[in-house]
Amino acid sequence: MTSTIKSRSRKTAWRIFNFQSAASVAVIAAAVFPVLLLADRRLALASILAASAVVLGLSLLAATRYMRLLEGCHDKIATLTTHDDLTGLPNRRWFFDRLDEEVDRAGRYGNDLSMIMIDLDHFKRGNSEFGHPLGDQALAEVARLIAANVRASDVVARYGGEEFVVLLPETTAERASLAAEKLRIVVEVNDISLEGPQVKVTVSCGVAGIGAAPKEGKLRDNLILAADKALSRAKENGRNQVIEFTG
């Protein structure tokens, strides 16, 4: 979709360039036509060619700048379609594309792959008590803390609502649980500066490794289901903890 928009924009830019060029030549011709009648034809022709070259060059420069501007706009549009506006993290749609890639790679090479599902504790109750603006601030700050405390190779995304997800390539479930515990502690101990009342924010984490995920059905869906089950157990057990799926 984005490539189609870019292609149409390029065509539009070149149409503008061609129109500008034709108009410029027409203006030049109209301006120097009397010269052809009154002055040396060779001198007049040279003047026309020189002026045309200048105008064409300026038109090309304008068209190039216009296309660059369009490219920048489309890059921003692409970012808006793949990233969450509130947190700046990749969104669910983008995450599923990466998840498919990592699951395929893990299956092809026999690599480990783990997932952490993260949920803000009592988020809906906090929204009702303190209002959605405060909830948005909490989401944005937790997203920042998560993104700042994972490896460069890990994939972080906003999964939806108050849930985040971290995909850890070439990582066992045991190591992913340690990473999840680190994230849980980081959120708990960091003072999140929010406007209005002081609200303590904690998270629950569910961890699943590709090896423990059910083998029947689509592996990607099974990995998500396993991590989600572990998250549900963490919430049922009192929240603010990490649970690893073991089957």
C-alpha positions in Angstrom: 0.0 0.0 0.0 2.8 2.4 1.0 4.8 1.6 -2.2 1.7 2.3 -4.3 1.2 5.7 -2.7 4.9 6.5 -3.2 4.7 5.5 -6.9 1.6 7.7 -7.5 3.4 10.6 -5.7 6.4 10.3 -8.0 4.2 10.3 -11.0 2.4 13.4 -9.7 5.8 15.1 -9.1 7.0 14.4 -12.6 3.7 15.7 -14.1 4.2 18.9 -12.1 7.8 19.1 -13.4 6.8 18.5 -17.0 4.1 21.1 -16.7 6.5 23.6 -15.2 9.0 22.9 -17.9 6.5 23.4 -20.7 5.1 26.5 -19.2 8.6 27.9 -18.7 9.6 27.3 -22.3 6.4 28.9 -23.5 7.1 32.0 -21.4 10.6 32.2 -22.7 9.5 31.8 -26.3 6.9 34.6 -25.9 9.5 36.9 -24.3 12.2 36.5 -26.9 10.0 36.2 -30.0 10.2 39.9 -30.7 14.0 39.6 -30.5 14.0 37.1 -33.3 12.4 39.7 -35.5 14.6 42.6 -34.5 18.0 41.2 -33.6 20.5 38.6 -34.8 18.8 35.3 -34.9 21.8 33.4 -33.7 22.2 35.6 -30.6 18.5 35.3 -29.9 18.6 31.5 -30.2 21.5 31.3 -27.8 19.6 33.5 -25.3 16.6 31.2 -25.6 18.7 28.1 -25.0 20.5 29.6 -22.0 17.3 30.8 -20.4 15.6 27.5 -21.1 18.5 25.6 -19.4 18.2 27.8 -16.3 14.5 27.4 -16.1 14.6 23.7 -16.7 17.3 23.3 -14.0 15.2 25.3 -11.5 12.1 23.2 -12.4 14.1 20.0 -11.9 15.4 21.2 -8.5 11.8 22.1 -7.5 10.5 18.7 -8.5 13.3 16.9 -6.7 12.6 18.8 -3.5 8.9 18.1 -3.9 9.6 14.4 -4.2 11.8 14.4 -1.1 9.1 16.1 0.8 6.6 13.5 -0.3 9.0 10.7 0.6 9.3 12.2 4.1 5.5 12.5 4.4 5.1 8.8 3.4 7.7 7.7 5.8 5.7 9.4 8.5 2.6 7.7 7.3 4.3 4.4 7.3 5.4 5.0 10.9 1.9 5.9 11.9 0.6 2.6 10.4 3.2 0.4 12.2 3.7 2.2 15.5 1.5 3.1 18.4 1.0 6.9 18.7 0.8 7.0 22.5 3.9 5.0 23.4 6.0 5.2 20.2 6.4 1.4 20.2 5.6 -0.8 17.3 2.0 -1.9 17.2 0.4 -5.3 17.1 0.3 -5.5 13.3 4.0 -4.8 13.0 4.7 -7.3 15.8 2.9 -10.1 14.1 5.0 -9.7 11.0 8.2 -9.9 13.1 6.9 -12.8 15.1 6.3 -14.8 11.9 9.9 -14.1 10.8 11.3 -15.1 14.1 9.2 -18.3 14.4 10.2 -19.3 10.9 13.9 -18.6 11.7 13.7 -20.6 14.9 12.1 -23.5 13.2 14.6 -23.5 10.3 17.7 -23.3 12.4 16.5 -24.9 15.6 17.0 -21.8 17.7 15.4 -20.9 21.0 12.7 -18.3 21.0 10.8 -16.9 23.9 8.0 -14.4 24.5 7.1 -12.2 27.5 3.5 -10.9 27.8 3.3 -7.9 30.2 0.2 -6.4 31.7 -0.2 -3.3 33.9 -1.8 -4.4 37.2 -5.3 -3.0 38.0 -5.1 -0.7 35.0 -8.8 -0.5 34.3 -9.5 0.3 37.9 -6.9 3.1 37.9 -8.5 4.5 34.7 -11.9 4.6 36.4 -10.5 6.2 39.6 -8.0 8.7 38.2 -9.1 9.1 34.6 -7.7 8.1 31.2 -5.1 10.9 30.9 -3.3 9.5 33.9 -3.6 6.0 32.5 -2.1 7.2 29.2 0.9 8.7 31.1 1.4 5.4 32.9 1.3 3.4 29.7 3.8 5.7 28.0 6.2 5.6 31.0 6.1 1.8 31.3 6.7 1.5 27.6 9.8 3.7 27.9 11.1 1.6 30.8 10.6 -1.7 29.0 12.2 -0.4 25.8 15.2 0.9 27.8 15.8 -2.4 29.6 15.9 -5.0 26.8 18.6 -6.1 24.4 18.9 -4.5 21.0 18.0 -7.8 19.4 14.7 -8.1 21.4 11.4 -7.0 19.8 9.2 -4.8 22.0 5.6 -3.8 21.0 2.4 -2.6 22.4 0.1 -5.6 22.1 -3.1 -3.8 22.9 -4.8 -2.0 25.7 -2.5 -2.2 28.8 -0.5 -5.1 27.4 3.0 -5.1 26.0 5.0 -8.0 24.5 8.7 -8.7 24.2 10.0 -11.3 21.8 13.5 -12.7 22.6 15.2 -14.4 19.8 17.8 -17.2 20.6 16.7 -17.1 24.3 15.5 -19.9 26.5 12.4 -19.6 28.6 14.6 -19.6 31.7 16.6 -16.6 30.5 13.4 -14.9 29.4 12.0 -15.3 32.9 15.1 -13.6 34.3 14.6 -10.8 31.8 10.9 -10.5 32.7 11.8 -10.3 36.4 14.2 -7.5 35.7 11.5 -5.6 33.8 9.0 -6.2 36.6 11.4 -4.8 39.2 12.4 -1.8 37.0 8.7 -0.8 36.8 8.1 -1.4 40.5 11.1 0.5 41.9 11.1 3.4 39.4 9.2 6.5 40.5 6.9 7.2 37.6 6.3 10.9 37.6 2.6 11.4 36.8 0.5 14.5 36.9 -2.0 14.5 39.7 -2.0 11.8 42.4 0.9 9.5 43.0 0.0 6.1 41.6 2.2 3.0 42.2 2.5 1.0 39.0 3.3 -2.7 38.8 3.2 -5.3 36.1 2.5 -9.0 35.8 4.5 -11.1 33.3 3.8 -14.3 31.5 6.8 -16.1 29.8 6.7 -18.9 27.2 9.5 -20.6 25.2 8.9 -22.1 21.8 10.0 -25.5 23.2 7.2 -25.6 25.8 4.5 -24.3 23.4 2.0 -27.0 22.2 3.1 -28.6 19.0 -0.3 -29.1 17.4 -1.6 -26.2 15.2 0.2 -23.1 14.2 3.4 -22.6 16.3 3.1 -18.8 16.3 -0.4 -18.9 17.8 0.6 -21.6 20.3 3.5 -19.5 21.6 1.2 -16.5 22.1 -1.4 -18.7 23.8 1.2 -20.2 26.1 2.5 -16.7 27.1 -1.0 -15.5 27.6 -1.9 -18.5 29.9 1.2 -17.8 32.0 0.2 -14.1 32.3 -3.3 -15.1 33.4 -1.7 -17.3 36.1 0.5 -14.5 37.3 -2.6 -12.3 37.7 -4.6 -15.0 39.4 -1.8 -15.6 41.8 -1.8 -12.0 43.0 -0.2 -9.9 40.3 3.2 -8.1 40.3 5.0 -11.4 39.5 6.5 -13.5 36.7 5.1 -16.9 35.7 6.7 -19.2 33.1 4.5 -21.5 31.1 5.5 -25.1 31.6 2.6 -26.9 30.0 
